[in-house]
Amino acid sequence: MDFEQLTSAGAGAPSDASLWLALKAGQTNALGTLYDRHGGLVYGIALKVLGHAQEAEDLTQDIFVKLTHSTAYDPQRGSFRTFLAILTRSRAIDRLRSHQVARASVERLKSTQVTSPAHTPAEAIAQTERTQEVQAALAQLSESQQTILRLAYYEGLSQSTIAEQLDTPLGTVKTHSRRGLLKLRQLLQEHWGQ
């Protein structure tokens, strides 16, 4: 049964499970109905966890956009509303953690800049050379390894957040990260002769 048949059937409003199955069948109109029913719930949970209206709006949009590609909900395991509530809370906590990691990294960087002694020109040149060597070694990794390591170490994102952003399984992110770090270490040890 397609979306139009679901909504025009005389039996009342279609169930969430029916709408989910219609969405999975490519009937994107079902997403609007699901959003109308549950958008307030998702936004409310996101706002409570994140404490910021714009972040809550962004997360709400992300959750519903990703529903079109998701296969995580199983109507036989529980209600769609409960699924959305758990998903929203989990994703909101992931965002909080990634923001906290990023803030902590910035704070550590600021504190080391304030407390570290002034570098001599020779030290500054050596640091620049090391940075360039790391960048050159990083460029030798696969595209996916580079992306994951940059998101993790330059942007401070958790592996679960990276998996979500790249729409990649968490296990794949962990594997690429580990292999990328091992390859990076090998390249740098060869370059530095250690």
N, CA, C and O atoms as a DFTB+ gen file, in Angstrom:
776 C
 N C O
     1  1       0.857      -1.176       0.000
     2  2       0.000       0.000       0.000
     3  2       0.902       1.238       0.000
     4  3       1.827       1.341       0.806
     5  1       0.622       2.179      -0.914
     6  2       1.468       3.363      -0.951
     7  2       0.955       4.435      -0.001
     8  3      -0.084       4.272       0.638
     9  1       1.707       5.545       0.081
    10  2       1.410       6.591       1.060
    11  2       0.021       7.179       0.862
    12  3      -0.702       7.401       1.833
    13  1      -0.361       7.432      -0.389
    14  2      -1.688       8.010      -0.650
    15  2      -2.795       7.066      -0.196
    16  3      -3.806       7.501       0.356
    17  1      -2.595       5.774      -0.433
    18  2      -3.602       4.800       0.010
    19  2      -3.653       4.738       1.535
    20  3      -4.728       4.577       2.114
    21  1      -2.497       4.864       2.187
    22  2      -2.462       4.854       3.655
    23  2      -3.242       6.021       4.228
    24  3      -4.018       5.855       5.169
    25  1      -3.038       7.205       3.660
    26  2      -3.650       8.405       4.234
    27  2      -5.101       8.563       3.832
    28  3      -5.861       9.235       4.529
    29  1      -5.510       7.951       2.707
    30  2      -6.900       8.104       2.292
    31  2      -7.770       6.934       2.739
    32  3      -8.986       6.965       2.550
    33  1      -7.177       5.920       3.318
    34  2      -7.956       4.769       3.796
    35  2      -8.909       5.228       4.886
    36  3      -8.542       6.040       5.736
    37  1     -10.098       4.725       4.867
    38  2     -11.127       5.158       5.807
    39  2     -10.892       4.712       7.232
    40  3     -11.678       5.068       8.110
    41  1      -9.853       3.952       7.502
    42  2      -9.628       3.397       8.836
    43  2      -8.951       4.392       9.772
    44  3      -8.484       3.992      10.839
    45  1      -8.880       5.663       9.416
    46  2      -8.226       6.639      10.275
    47  2      -6.793       6.868       9.850
    48  3      -6.386       6.483       8.754
    49  1      -6.040       7.495      10.720
    50  2      -4.645       7.831      10.408
    51  2      -3.799       6.563      10.368
    52  3      -4.011       5.642      11.156
    53  1      -2.842       6.522       9.448
    54  2      -1.964       5.342       9.383
    55  2      -1.078       5.255      10.622
    56  3      -0.744       6.267      11.238
    57  1      -0.710       4.042      10.968
    58  2       0.154       3.840      12.138
    59  2       1.572       4.278      11.812
    60  3       1.952       4.406      10.648
    61  1       2.346       4.507      12.870
    62  2       3.756       4.854      12.684
    63  2       4.492       3.737      11.951
    64  3       5.335       3.999      11.092
    65  1       4.173       2.511      12.289
    66  2       4.828       1.371      11.642
    67  2       4.529       1.355      10.147
    68  3       5.418       1.090       9.339
    69  1       3.280       1.637       9.774
    70  2       2.907       1.693       8.355
    71  2       3.646       2.816       7.647
    72  3       4.130       2.650       6.528
    73  1       3.725       3.952       8.307
    74  2       4.442       5.095       7.720
    75  2       5.922       4.774       7.571
    76  3       6.534       5.129       6.564
    77  1       6.506       4.102       8.572
    78  2       7.923       3.717       8.501
    79  2       8.165       2.791       7.314
    80  3       9.123       2.967       6.562
    81  1       7.286       1.802       7.155
    82  2       7.439       0.867       6.040
    83  2       7.275       1.585       4.700
    84  3       7.969       1.268       3.735
    85  1       6.355       2.554       4.641
    86  2       6.180       3.343       3.418
    87  2       7.446       4.152       3.126
    88  3       7.875       4.257       1.977
    89  1       8.040       4.722       4.182
    90  2       9.279       5.496       4.022
    91  2      10.398       4.593       3.513
    92  3      11.155       4.989       2.627
    93  1      10.509       3.388       4.062
    94  2      11.537       2.451       3.630
    95  2      11.321       2.010       2.187
    96  3      12.270       1.637       1.497
    97  1      10.073       2.052       1.734
    98  2       9.754       1.676       0.352
    99  2       9.992       2.833      -0.616
   100  3       9.692       2.733      -1.806
   101  1      10.537       3.937      -0.086
   102  2      10.865       5.067      -0.951
   103  2       9.794       6.138      -1.032
   104  3       9.916       7.073      -1.824
   105  1       8.765       6.022      -0.242
   106  2       7.680       7.004      -0.260
   107  2       7.993       8.098       0.759
   108  3       7.550       8.046       1.906
   109  1       8.761       9.080       0.317
   110  2       9.281      10.105       1.221
   111  2       8.193      11.009       1.801
   112  3       8.452      11.734       2.762
   113  1       6.999      10.983       1.246
   114  2       5.895      11.775       1.816
   115  2       5.589      11.334       3.247
   116  3       5.127      12.131       4.065
   117  1       5.847      10.069       3.540
   118  2       5.577       9.541       4.885
   119  2       6.427      10.247       5.937
   120  3       6.027      10.342       7.097
   121  1       7.598      10.743       5.537
   122  2       8.471      11.429       6.486
   123  2       7.801      12.676       7.057
   124  3       7.952      12.973       8.242
   125  1       7.072      13.398       6.235
   126  2       6.377      14.604       6.702
   127  2       5.371      14.288       7.793
   128  3       5.272      15.012       8.783
   129  1       4.635      13.224       7.614
   130  2       3.645      12.824       8.622
   131  2       4.337      12.399       9.907
   132  3       3.903      12.763      11.000
   133  1       5.426      11.621       9.778
   134  2       6.179      11.221      10.970
   135  2       6.755      12.435      11.685
   136  3       6.760      12.499      12.915
   137  1       7.242      13.401      10.904
   138  2       7.785      14.624      11.506
   139  2       6.680      15.394      12.234
   140  3       6.878      15.860      13.356
   141  1       5.530      15.522      11.597
   142  2       4.410      16.242      12.233
   143  2       4.012      15.586      13.554
   144  3       3.679      16.270      14.521
   145  1       4.050      14.282      13.582
   146  2       3.662      13.561      14.803
   147  2       4.727      13.635      15.898
   148  3       4.394      13.774      17.074
   149  1       5.998      13.544      15.523
   150  2       7.042      13.322      16.523
   151  2       8.127      14.398      16.567
   152  3       9.042      14.312      17.387
   153  1       8.043      15.395      15.711
   154  2       9.060      16.452      15.699
   155  2       9.165      17.176      17.034
   156  3      10.262      17.507      17.484
   157  1       8.019      17.419      17.665
   158  2       8.010      18.097      18.966
   159  2       8.718      17.280      20.043
   160  3       9.444      17.831      20.871
   161  1       8.505      15.972      20.029
   162  2       9.164      15.083      20.983
   163  2      10.678      15.127      20.796
   164  3      11.424      15.298      21.760
   165  1      11.124      14.973      19.554
   166  2      12.556      14.964      19.258
   167  2      13.187      16.294      19.656
   168  3      14.236      16.321      20.299
   169  1      12.545      17.396      19.270
   170  2      13.079      18.713      19.607
   171  2      13.134      18.908      21.126
   172  3      14.116      19.437      21.647
   173  1      12.096      18.489      21.830
   174  2      12.047      18.652      23.287
   175  2      13.167      17.907      23.997
   176  3      13.805      18.444      24.904
   177  1      13.401      16.679      23.584
   178  2      14.483      15.889      24.192
   179  2      15.835      16.513      23.857
   180  3      16.698      16.641      24.725
   181  1      16.014      16.901      22.596
   182  2      17.283      17.504      22.170
   183  2      17.542      18.795      22.945
   184  3      18.667      19.044      23.377
   185  1      16.512      19.610      23.119
   186  2      16.679      20.875      23.843
   187  2      17.017      20.622      25.308
   188  3      17.858      21.314      25.882
   189  1      16.374      19.647      25.905
   190  2      16.638      19.342      27.311
   191  2      18.085      18.878      27.514
   192  3      18.736      19.288      28.475
   193  1      18.584      18.033      26.623
   194  2      19.942      17.504      26.767
   195  2      20.986      18.546      26.380
   196  3      21.974      18.733      27.090
   197  1      20.765      19.224      25.250
   198  2      21.770      20.150      24.725
   199  2      21.696      21.541      25.356
   200  3      22.712      22.225      25.474
   201  1      20.495      21.958      25.762
   202  2      20.339      23.257      26.409
   203  2      20.493      24.445      25.479
   204  3      20.703      25.565      25.945
   205  1      20.394      24.226      24.170
   206  2      20.575      25.307      23.209
   207  2      19.581      25.088      22.061
   208  3      19.580      24.029      21.435
   209  1      18.742      26.085      21.787
   210  2      17.666      25.935      20.812
   211  2      18.186      25.613      19.413
   212  3      17.648      24.727      18.749
   213  1      19.226      26.319      18.953
   214  2      19.737      26.085      17.601
   215  2      20.317      24.674      17.466
   216  3      20.103      24.004      16.456
   217  1      21.048      24.230      18.484
   218  2      21.596      22.861      18.464
   219  2      20.460      21.836      18.431
   220  3      20.538      20.834      17.721
   221  1      19.401      22.098      19.210
   222  2      18.257      21.181      19.247
   223  2      17.564      21.132      17.890
   224  3      17.158      20.061      17.440
   225  1      17.424      22.287      17.235
   226  2      16.818      22.317      15.898
   227  2      17.673      21.543      14.899
   228  3      17.152      20.775      14.090
   229  1      18.986      21.748      14.960
   230  2      19.895      21.048      14.046
   231  2      19.810      19.535      14.242
   232  3      19.746      18.779      13.272
   233  1      19.811      19.105      15.493
   234  2      19.745      17.672      15.773
   235  2      18.405      17.095      15.314
   236  3      18.361      15.999      14.755
   237  1      17.322      17.823      15.546
   238  2      15.998      17.364      15.107
   239  2      15.990      17.146      13.601
   240  3      15.497      16.129      13.112
   241  1      16.537      18.106      12.876
   242  2      16.597      17.979      11.421
   243  2      17.465      16.779      11.022
   244  3      17.083      15.992      10.156
   245  1      18.617      16.648      11.651
   246  2      19.511      15.524      11.338
   247  2      18.823      14.175      11.564
   248  3      18.927      13.269      10.737
   249  1      18.129      14.056      12.677
   250  2      17.465      12.788      13.014
   251  2      16.462      12.420      11.916
   252  3      16.453      11.287      11.434
   253  1      15.622      13.378      11.525
   254  2      14.587      13.063      10.541
   255  2      15.173      12.865       9.138
   256  3      14.678      12.030       8.382
   257  1      16.199      13.607       8.787
   258  2      16.830      13.412       7.478
   259  2      17.452      12.020       7.402
   260  3      17.337      11.337       6.384
   261  1      18.109      11.604       8.477
   262  2      18.772      10.295       8.480
   263  2      17.784       9.134       8.547
   264  3      18.143       7.996       8.242
   265  1      16.541       9.414       8.945
   266  2      15.542       8.344       8.961
   267  2      15.298       7.797       7.561
   268  3      14.968       6.621       7.408
   269  1      15.457       8.638       6.531
   270  2      15.213       8.171       5.169
   271  2      16.227       7.119       4.744
   272  3      15.958       6.335       3.834
   273  1      17.394       7.090       5.394
   274  2      18.437       6.127       5.046
   275  2      18.603       5.038       6.100
   276  3      19.334       4.072       5.881
   277  1      17.942       5.182       7.223
   278  2      18.152       4.277       8.349
   279  2      17.322       3.005       8.210
   280  3      16.238       3.009       7.626
   281  1      17.848       1.938       8.749
   282  2      17.097       0.684       8.837
   283  2      17.067       0.195      10.287
   284  3      16.784      -0.973      10.551
   285  1      17.360       1.095      11.214
   286  2      17.527       0.697      12.607
   287  2      16.219       0.365      13.316
   288  3      16.221      -0.448      14.241
   289  1      15.101       0.967      12.910
   290  2      13.849       0.743      13.618
   291  2      13.197      -0.567      13.181
   292  3      13.086      -0.857      11.990
   293  1      12.773      -1.345      14.166
   294  2      12.044      -2.578      13.908
   295  2      10.688      -2.467      14.606
   296  3      10.630      -2.503      15.835
   297  1       9.588      -2.332      13.839
   298  2       8.263      -2.158      14.447
   299  2       7.877      -3.268      15.420
   300  3       7.035      -3.053      16.292
   301  1       8.470      -4.438      15.287
   302  2       8.124      -5.545      16.180
   303  2       8.798      -5.425      17.546
   304  3       8.420      -6.118      18.490
   305  1       9.802      -4.539      17.651
   306  2      10.537      -4.420      18.915
   307  2      10.033      -3.297      19.813
   308  3      10.447      -3.211      20.969
   309  1       9.160      -2.444      19.317
   310  2       8.652      -1.365      20.146
   311  2       8.064      -0.252      19.304
   312  3       8.040      -0.321      18.075
   313  1       7.593       0.771      19.989
   314  2       6.945       1.870      19.273
   315  2       7.973       2.780      18.609
   316  3       9.115       2.891      19.056
   317  1       7.542       3.419      17.545
   318  2       8.397       4.353      16.818
   319  2       8.743       5.544      17.706
   320  3       9.855       6.069      17.637
   321  1       7.815       5.961      18.521
   322  2       8.025       7.097      19.431
   323  2       9.152       6.785      20.424
   324  3      10.009       7.631      20.678
   325  1       9.149       5.587      20.975
   326  2      10.202       5.175      21.909
   327  2      11.550       5.102      21.186
   328  3      12.572       5.543      21.712
   329  1      11.539       4.539      19.975
   330  2      12.759       4.475      19.169
   331  2      13.331       5.879      18.959
   332  3      14.529       6.098      19.142
   333  1      12.475       6.828      18.576
   334  2      12.940       8.199      18.346
   335  2      13.470       8.844      19.624
   336  3      14.471       9.560      19.590
   337  1      12.813       8.596      20.735
   338  2      13.246       9.185      22.005
   339  2      14.638       8.678      22.386
   340  3      15.497       9.460      22.791
   341  1      14.857       7.373      22.256
   342  2      16.163       6.791      22.600
   343  2      17.232       7.280      21.633
   344  3      18.332       7.641      22.052
   345  1      16.912       7.293      20.331
   346  2      17.854       7.757      19.315
   347  2      18.243       9.216      19.554
   348  3      19.420       9.567      19.485
   349  1      17.262      10.051      19.831
   350  2      17.527      11.479      20.041
   351  2      18.406      11.689      21.264
   352  3      19.377      12.444      21.212
   353  1      18.072      11.030      22.354
   354  2      18.871      11.184      23.574
   355  2      20.312      10.749      23.326
   356  3      21.250      11.434      23.736
   357  1      20.487       9.622      22.660
   358  2      21.824       9.108      22.377
   359  2      22.623      10.072      21.498
   360  3      23.780      10.366      21.798
   361  1      22.018      10.564      20.425
   362  2      22.716      11.479      19.523
   363  2      23.008      12.819      20.205
   364  3      24.046      13.430      19.950
   365  1      22.103      13.273      21.063
   366  2      22.329      14.531      21.783
   367  2      23.507      14.384      22.748
   368  3      24.331      15.293      22.860
   369  1      23.592      13.264      23.434
   370  2      24.712      13.019      24.351
   371  2      26.015      12.930      23.570
   372  3      27.040      13.448      24.014
   373  1      25.986      12.271      22.399
   374  2      27.179      12.213      21.548
   375  2      27.647      13.622      21.169
   376  3      28.842      13.913      21.197
   377  1      26.707      14.482      20.820
   378  2      27.067      15.864      20.462
   379  2      27.666      16.601      21.647
   380  3      28.659      17.314      21.506
   381  1      27.063      16.429      22.808
   382  2      27.605      17.075      24.005
   383  2      29.038      16.628      24.254
   384  3      29.913      17.445      24.541
   385  1      29.268      15.331      24.143
   386  2      30.615      14.802      24.371
   387  2      31.609      15.353      23.367
   388  3      32.721      15.726      23.739
   389  1      31.225      15.409      22.105
   390  2      32.165      15.918      21.098
   391  2      32.447      17.396      21.329
   392  3      33.572      17.848      21.115
   393  1      31.438      18.163      21.765
   394  2      31.671      19.574      22.091
   395  2      32.593      19.708      23.297
   396  3      33.462      20.580      23.329
   397  1      32.400      18.837      24.290
   398  2      33.245      18.891      25.484
   399  2      34.687      18.543      25.145
   400  3      35.614      19.172      25.655
   401  1      34.882      17.541      24.286
   402  2      36.232      17.162      23.870
   403  2      36.888      18.326      23.123
   404  3      38.052      18.648      23.359
   405  1      36.138      18.943      22.233
   406  2      36.689      20.068      21.475
   407  2      37.050      21.228      22.403
   408  3      38.117      21.825      22.267
   409  1      36.159      21.546      23.347
   410  2      36.447      22.636      24.296
   411  2      37.666      22.313      25.144
   412  3      38.507      23.178      25.387
   413  1      37.761      21.065      25.595
   414  2      38.915      20.667      26.415
   415  2      40.205      20.778      25.607
   416  3      41.231      21.208      26.134
   417  1      40.159      20.394      24.336
   418  2      41.345      20.500      23.482
   419  2      41.769      21.955      23.317
   420  3      42.956      22.276      23.382
   421  1      40.795      22.826      23.105
   422  2      41.101      24.253      22.960
   423  2      41.689      24.797      24.254
   424  3      42.646      25.571      24.229
   425  1      41.122      24.394      25.377
   426  2      41.632      24.861      26.670
   427  2      43.059      24.372      26.913
   428  3      43.904      25.125      27.397
   429  1      43.323      23.106      26.577
   430  2      44.687      22.581      26.724
   431  2      45.657      23.349      25.841
   432  3      46.768      23.673      26.259
   433  1      45.233      23.633      24.629
   434  2      46.089      24.380      23.708
   435  2      46.366      25.777      24.252
   436  3      47.501      26.253      24.216
   437  1      45.321      26.428      24.756
   438  2      45.509      27.774      25.314
   439  2      46.454      27.741      26.513
   440  3      47.325      28.600      26.648
   441  1      46.276      26.739      27.387
   442  2      47.115      26.690      28.591
   443  2      48.572      26.392      28.241
   444  3      49.479      26.920      28.886
   445  1      48.806      25.565      27.243
   446  2      50.200      25.290      26.870
   447  2      50.835      26.497      26.200
   448  3      52.038      26.720      26.331
   449  1      50.041      27.272      25.487
   450  2      50.584      28.466      24.847
   451  2      50.952      29.517      25.890
   452  3      51.940      30.235      25.735
   453  1      50.157      29.604      26.948
   454  2      50.412      30.607      27.979
   455  2      51.593      30.213      28.853
   456  3      52.416      31.056      29.208
   457  1      51.676      28.916      29.203
   458  2      52.697      28.507      30.165
   459  2      54.017      28.086      29.537
   460  3      55.035      28.024      30.225
   461  1      54.014      27.797      28.232
   462  2      55.267      27.344      27.634
   463  2      56.194      28.523      27.385
   464  3      55.738      29.611      27.033
   465  1      57.487      28.311      27.567
   466  2      58.424      29.401      27.351
   467  2      58.450      29.782      25.869
   468  3      58.085      28.991      24.999
   469  1      58.879      30.981      25.614
   470  2      58.951      31.454      24.235
   471  2      59.932      30.579      23.464
   472  3      61.014      30.255      23.954
   473  1      59.537      30.205      22.252
   474  2      60.406      29.389      21.412
   475  2      61.470      30.250      20.758
   476  3      61.231      31.391      20.362
   477  1      62.629      29.673      20.662
   478  2      63.684      30.350      19.918
   479  2      63.363      30.187      18.430
   480  3      62.569      29.315      18.076
   481  1      63.940      30.979      17.572
   482  2      63.688      30.809      16.139
   483  2      64.033      29.399      15.653
   484  3      63.330      28.858      14.799
   485  1      65.093      28.800      16.178
   486  2      65.475      27.444      15.777
   487  2      64.404      26.429      16.194
   488  3      64.085      25.513      15.437
   489  1      63.845      26.599      17.413
   490  2      62.785      25.699      17.875
   491  2      61.537      25.867      17.018
   492  3      60.877      24.883      16.683
   493  1      61.214      27.089      16.666
   494  2      60.039      27.351      15.828
   495  2      60.208      26.698      14.458
   496  3      59.257      26.124      13.927
   497  1      61.395      26.780      13.885
   498  2      61.663      26.164      12.587
   499  2      61.554      24.644      12.691
   500  3      60.974      23.998      11.818
   501  1      62.116      24.073      13.765
   502  2      62.051      22.620      13.962
   503  2      60.593      22.160      14.110
   504  3      60.201      21.130      13.562
   505  1      59.808      22.927      14.847
   506  2      58.386      22.587      15.029
   507  2      57.652      22.643      13.692
   508  3      56.836      21.770      13.397
   509  1      57.931      23.650      12.890
   510  2      57.294      23.784      11.574
   511  2      57.670      22.606      10.687
   512  3      56.823      22.070       9.973
   513  1      58.938      22.201      10.726
   514  2      59.382      21.055       9.925
   515  2      58.684      19.772      10.362
   516  3      58.262      18.975       9.523
   517  1      58.560      19.570      11.672
   518  2      57.870      18.369      12.167
   519  2      56.408      18.375      11.716
   520  3      55.874      17.343      11.310
   521  1      55.773      19.532      11.789
   522  2      54.376      19.633      11.357
   523  2      54.248      19.287       9.882
   524  3      53.320      18.578       9.493
   525  1      55.165      19.775       9.060
   526  2      55.143      19.482       7.627
   527  2      55.386      17.994       7.367
   528  3      54.776      17.413       6.470
   529  1      56.270      17.382       8.144
   530  2      56.549      15.957       7.988
   531  2      55.317      15.119       8.335
   532  3      55.010      14.140       7.655
   533  1      54.626      15.512       9.387
   534  2      53.402      14.800       9.770
   535  2      52.347      14.963       8.675
   536  3      51.671      14.000       8.314
   537  1      52.209      16.181       8.147
   538  2      51.239      16.422       7.074
   539  2      51.575      15.595       5.834
   540  3      50.680      15.047       5.191
   541  1      52.855      15.505       5.499
   542  2      53.279      14.717       4.333
   543  2      52.985      13.233       4.556
   544  3      52.532      12.549       3.639
   545  1      53.237      12.735       5.760
   546  2      52.937      11.327       6.067
   547  2      51.435      11.086       6.033
   548  3      50.979      10.058       5.533
   549  1      50.675      12.019       6.555
   550  2      49.219      11.912       6.561
   551  2      48.683      11.841       5.131
   552  3      47.730      11.111       4.857
   553  1      49.293      12.593       4.232
   554  2      48.861      12.616       2.828
   555  2      49.073      11.265       2.145
   556  3      48.472      11.012       1.101
   557  1      49.908      10.396       2.706
   558  2      50.163       9.093       2.112
   559  2      49.129       8.040       2.526
   560  3      49.134       6.924       2.006
   561  1      48.244       8.397       3.462
   562  2      47.203       7.473       3.900
   563  2      46.054       7.483       2.905
   564  3      45.966       8.364       2.051
   565  1      45.174       6.495       3.024
   566  2      43.992       6.469       2.163
   567  2      43.099       7.659       2.509
   568  3      43.199       8.233       3.593
   569  1      42.234       8.013       1.577
   570  2      41.334       9.158       1.763
   571  2      40.479       8.988       3.015
   572  3      40.311       9.932       3.787
   573  1      39.936       7.777       3.220
   574  2      39.075       7.556       4.386
   575  2      39.875       7.647       5.688
   576  3      39.387       8.191       6.679
   577  1      41.108       7.114       5.688
   578  2      41.939       7.203       6.890
   579  2      42.269       8.668       7.192
   580  3      42.213       9.091       8.347
   581  1      42.610       9.435       6.163
   582  2      42.908      10.860       6.362
   583  2      41.711      11.590       6.952
   584  3      41.846      12.345       7.916
   585  1      40.539      11.361       6.369
   586  2      39.326      12.044       6.831
   587  2      39.039      11.719       8.287
   588  3      38.774      12.616       9.087
   589  1      39.091      10.444       8.632
   590  2      38.772      10.019       9.997
   591  2      39.792      10.569      10.991
   592  3      39.408      11.044      12.060
   593  1      41.081      10.513      10.663
   594  2      42.100      11.026      11.589
   595  2      42.004      12.542      11.734
   596  3      42.206      13.067      12.829
   597  1      41.702      13.249      10.658
   598  2      41.551      14.707      10.758
   599  2      40.356      15.070      11.647
   600  3      40.449      15.965      12.487
   601  1      39.233      14.368      11.453
   602  2      38.053      14.640      12.286
   603  2      38.329      14.323      13.752
   604  3      37.881      15.043      14.644
   605  1      39.062      13.251      13.994
   606  2      39.335      12.847      15.376
   607  2      40.349      13.758      16.048
   608  3      40.135      14.182      17.184
   609  1      41.456      14.069      15.365
   610  2      42.556      14.746      16.039
   611  2      42.621      16.251      15.787
   612  3      43.197      16.981      16.594
   613  1      42.048      16.724      14.696
   614  2      42.047      18.161      14.463
   615  2      40.740      18.807      14.904
   616  3      40.721      19.968      15.312
   617  1      39.633      18.039      14.820
   618  2      38.336      18.587      15.213
   619  2      37.844      18.029      16.542
   620  3      36.843      18.504      17.078
   621  1      38.534      17.027      17.082
   622  2      38.192      16.504      18.398
   623  2      36.903      15.706      18.465
   624  3      36.286      15.644      19.528
   625  1      36.475      15.096      17.373
   626  2      35.225      14.347      17.362
   627  2      35.450      12.916      17.853
   628  3      36.514      12.330      17.650
   629  1      34.430      12.376      18.497
   630  2      34.494      10.984      18.938
   631  2      34.286      10.074      17.733
   632  3      33.772      10.505      16.701
   633  1      34.685       8.819      17.872
   634  2      34.524       7.886      16.761
   635  2      33.056       7.663      16.420
   636  3      32.717       7.494      15.249
   637  1      32.177       7.661      17.426
   638  2      30.752       7.478      17.134
   639  2      30.192       8.684      16.387
   640  3      29.346       8.527      15.507
   641  1      30.654       9.884      16.727
   642  2      30.205      11.083      16.014
   643  2      30.729      11.074      14.586
   644  3      30.019      11.462      13.658
   645  1      31.969      10.634      14.407
   646  2      32.541      10.535      13.054
   647  2      31.732       9.537      12.231
   648  3      31.417       9.799      11.070
   649  1      31.396       8.395      12.829
   650  2      30.602       7.388      12.123
   651  2      29.263       7.971      11.696
   652  3      28.793       7.725      10.585
   653  1      28.653       8.745      12.587
   654  2      27.369       9.369      12.278
   655  2      27.525      10.389      11.152
   656  3      26.736      10.393      10.208
   657  1      28.531      11.246      11.246
   658  2      28.724      12.279      10.231
   659  2      29.052      11.697       8.865
   660  3      28.592      12.210       7.845
   661  1      29.833      10.644       8.836
   662  2      30.235      10.036       7.566
   663  2      29.248       8.974       7.103
   664  3      29.409       8.404       6.024
   665  1      28.219       8.703       7.919
   666  2      27.234       7.663       7.637
   667  2      27.949       6.342       7.329
   668  3      27.684       5.676       6.328
   669  1      28.870       5.998       8.239
   670  2      29.713       4.814       8.111
   671  2      29.576       3.997       9.394
   672  3      29.462       4.579      10.473
   673  1      29.584       2.679       9.308
   674  2      29.513       1.866      10.538
   675  2      30.661       2.202      11.498
   676  3      31.785       2.464      11.071
   677  1      30.361       2.189      12.787
   678  2      31.356       2.513      13.805
   679  2      32.568       1.595      13.714
   680  3      33.696       2.057      13.879
   681  1      32.366       0.327      13.459
   682  2      33.478      -0.618      13.338
   683  2      34.422      -0.240      12.206
   684  3      35.637      -0.400      12.324
   685  1      33.867       0.258      11.120
   686  2      34.694       0.688       9.985
   687  2      35.529       1.896      10.376
   688  3      36.709       1.978      10.037
   689  1      34.911       2.838      11.093
   690  2      35.638       4.033      11.539
   691  2      36.793       3.616      12.451
   692  3      37.911       4.111      12.303
   693  1      36.527       2.711      13.388
   694  2      37.577       2.258      14.313
   695  2      38.708       1.569      13.562
   696  3      39.882       1.795      13.858
   697  1      38.359       0.732      12.593
   698  2      39.376       0.012      11.815
   699  2      40.237       0.974      11.015
   700  3      41.464       0.874      11.033
   701  1      39.592       1.918      10.304
   702  2      40.356       2.885       9.505
   703  2      41.237       3.760      10.399
   704  3      42.361       4.101      10.031
   705  1      40.726       4.115      11.558
   706  2      41.493       4.947      12.489
   707  2      42.733       4.197      12.972
   708  3      43.840       4.735      12.951
   709  1      42.541       2.961      13.405
   710  2      43.658       2.171      13.920
   711  2      44.700       1.916      12.836
   712  3      45.897       2.090      13.066
   713  1      44.244       1.503      11.656
   714  2      45.179       1.234      10.559
   715  2      45.897       2.509      10.122
   716  3      47.088       2.489       9.812
   717  1      45.153       3.619      10.102
   718  2      45.761       4.893       9.722
   719  2      46.838       5.319      10.699
   720  3      47.902       5.785      10.290
   721  1      46.570       5.163      11.992
   722  2      47.563       5.527      13.005
   723  2      48.804       4.638      12.922
   724  3      49.929       5.119      13.057
   725  1      48.594       3.344      12.701
   726  2      49.735       2.434      12.569
   727  2      50.586       2.794      11.350
   728  3      51.815       2.813      11.428
   729  1      49.935       3.075      10.239
   730  2      50.652       3.441       9.019
   731  2      51.382       4.773       9.213
   732  3      52.521       4.931       8.774
   733  1      50.721       5.729       9.874
   734  2      51.330       7.033      10.132
   735  2      52.575       6.871      10.997
   736  3      53.608       7.484      10.725
   737  1      52.477       6.046      12.039
   738  2      53.626       5.810      12.907
   739  2      54.781       5.190      12.118
   740  3      55.934       5.598      12.263
   741  1      54.456       4.194      11.277
   742  2      55.481       3.539      10.471
   743  2      56.164       4.549       9.535
   744  3      57.390       4.566       9.432
   745  1      55.383       5.374       8.865
   746  2      55.948       6.359       7.935
   747  2      56.855       7.350       8.660
   748  3      57.934       7.683       8.169
   749  1      56.420       7.818       9.826
   750  2      57.213       8.796      10.561
   751  2      58.490       8.167      11.139
   752  3      59.542       8.805      11.166
   753  1      58.391       6.916      11.601
   754  2      59.591       6.240      12.112
   755  2      60.598       6.025      10.990
   756  3      61.802       6.166      11.207
   757  1      60.127       5.689       9.802
   758  2      61.040       5.523       8.674
   759  2      61.697       6.861       8.317
   760  3      62.891       6.924       8.024
   761  1      60.895       7.920       8.348
   762  2      61.412       9.242       7.991
   763  2      62.431       9.752       9.025
   764  3      63.461      10.327       8.673
   765  1      62.115       9.527      10.299
   766  2      62.981      10.044      11.365
   767  2      64.089       9.054      11.724
   768  3      64.940       9.349      12.563
   769  1      64.078       7.871      11.083
   770  2      65.142       6.897      11.309
   771  2      65.127       6.271      12.685
   772  3      66.186       5.999      13.250
   773  1      63.932       6.033      13.242
   774  2      63.831       5.455      14.583
   775  2      63.405       4.023      14.503
   776  3      63.263       3.363      15.532
